[in-house]
Amino acid sequence: MELLTAQQAVEKADRADADQYAPDTMAMARQQLGQAQQAAADRRLRKQAPVLALRAAADADLARAQSEEAVAQAQLAQRKAEVAQLQRQLATGEGR
């Protein structure tokens, strides 16, 4: 169950371009997911798999959130630039 959740979290972060905006966190999530998968396949380490998977899911969720924040900040900066340009145009009478 935890492995599936971790895999889905990593996939979701990947779709949110977390590799671009949160590469270190995303790398950690992938590494921990791989460790969880290895632990699940090893009878001696199987008990560690859920904990590793939960860590991977948490890191993937964090990477996704960081990516979404970066995208939102970029969009906000773009909107502010557009507003400033419109204000300049209104002040100088351009576009009339």
C-alpha positions as CSV (number, residue, x, y, z in Angstrom):
1,M,0.0,0.0,0.0
2,E,2.7,2.5,1.0
3,L,4.8,1.6,-2.1
4,L,1.8,2.3,-4.4
5,T,1.2,5.6,-2.6
6,A,4.9,6.6,-3.0
7,Q,4.9,5.6,-6.6
8,Q,1.9,7.7,-7.3
9,A,3.3,10.7,-5.4
10,V,6.5,10.5,-7.4
11,E,4.5,10.3,-10.7
12,K,2.4,13.3,-9.6
13,A,5.5,15.3,-8.7
14,D,7.0,14.4,-12.1
15,R,3.9,15.7,-13.9
16,A,4.3,18.9,-12.0
17,D,7.8,19.4,-13.4
18,A,9.4,18.9,-10.0
19,D,12.6,17.8,-11.6
20,Q,12.9,21.4,-12.9
21,Y,11.8,23.3,-9.8
22,A,12.8,21.0,-7.0
23,P,15.5,18.7,-8.4
24,D,17.2,17.8,-5.1
25,T,14.0,17.0,-3.3
26,M,12.8,15.0,-6.3
27,A,16.0,13.0,-6.5
28,M,15.7,12.2,-2.8
29,A,12.1,11.0,-3.4
30,R,13.2,8.7,-6.2
31,Q,16.1,7.4,-4.3
32,Q,13.9,6.5,-1.3
33,L,11.3,5.0,-3.5
34,G,14.0,2.8,-5.0
35,Q,15.2,1.8,-1.6
36,A,11.7,1.0,-0.5
37,Q,11.2,-1.2,-3.6
38,Q,14.5,-3.0,-2.9
39,A,13.5,-3.5,0.8
40,A,10.1,-4.9,-0.2
41,A,11.8,-7.4,-2.4
42,D,14.3,-8.5,0.3
43,R,12.8,-10.7,3.0
44,R,15.3,-9.4,5.6
45,L,14.5,-5.7,4.9
46,R,10.8,-6.0,4.2
47,K,9.8,-4.3,7.5
48,Q,11.7,-1.2,6.5
49,A,9.8,-0.8,3.1
50,P,6.8,1.0,4.5
51,V,8.8,3.6,6.3
52,L,11.0,4.2,3.2
53,A,8.0,4.4,1.0
54,L,6.3,7.0,3.3
55,R,9.5,9.1,3.3
56,A,9.6,8.9,-0.5
57,A,5.9,10.0,-0.7
58,A,6.5,12.9,1.6
59,D,9.5,14.1,-0.4
60,A,7.6,13.7,-3.6
61,D,4.7,15.7,-2.2
62,L,7.2,18.4,-1.0
63,A,8.8,18.5,-4.5
64,R,5.4,18.8,-6.1
65,A,4.4,21.7,-3.8
66,Q,7.7,23.4,-4.4
67,S,7.2,23.1,-8.1
68,E,3.7,24.4,-8.0
69,E,4.8,27.3,-5.8
70,A,7.6,28.2,-8.3
71,V,5.1,28.1,-11.2
72,A,2.7,30.3,-9.3
73,Q,5.5,32.8,-8.4
74,A,6.5,33.0,-12.1
75,Q,2.9,33.6,-13.1
76,L,2.5,36.3,-10.5
77,A,5.6,38.0,-11.7
78,Q,4.3,37.9,-15.2
79,R,0.9,39.4,-14.2
80,K,2.7,42.2,-12.2
81,A,4.8,43.0,-15.2
82,E,1.7,43.2,-17.4
83,V,-0.1,45.5,-14.9
84,A,2.9,47.7,-14.7
85,Q,3.1,47.9,-18.5
86,L,-0.6,48.8,-18.7
87,Q,-0.2,51.5,-16.0
88,R,2.7,53.0,-18.0
89,Q,0.5,53.0,-21.1
90,L,-2.3,54.7,-19.3
91,A,0.0,57.3,-17.8
92,T,1.6,58.2,-21.1
93,G,-1.6,57.9,-23.2
94,E,-0.1,55.1,-25.4
95,G,-2.5,52.8,-27.2
96,R,-5.2,55.5,-27.8
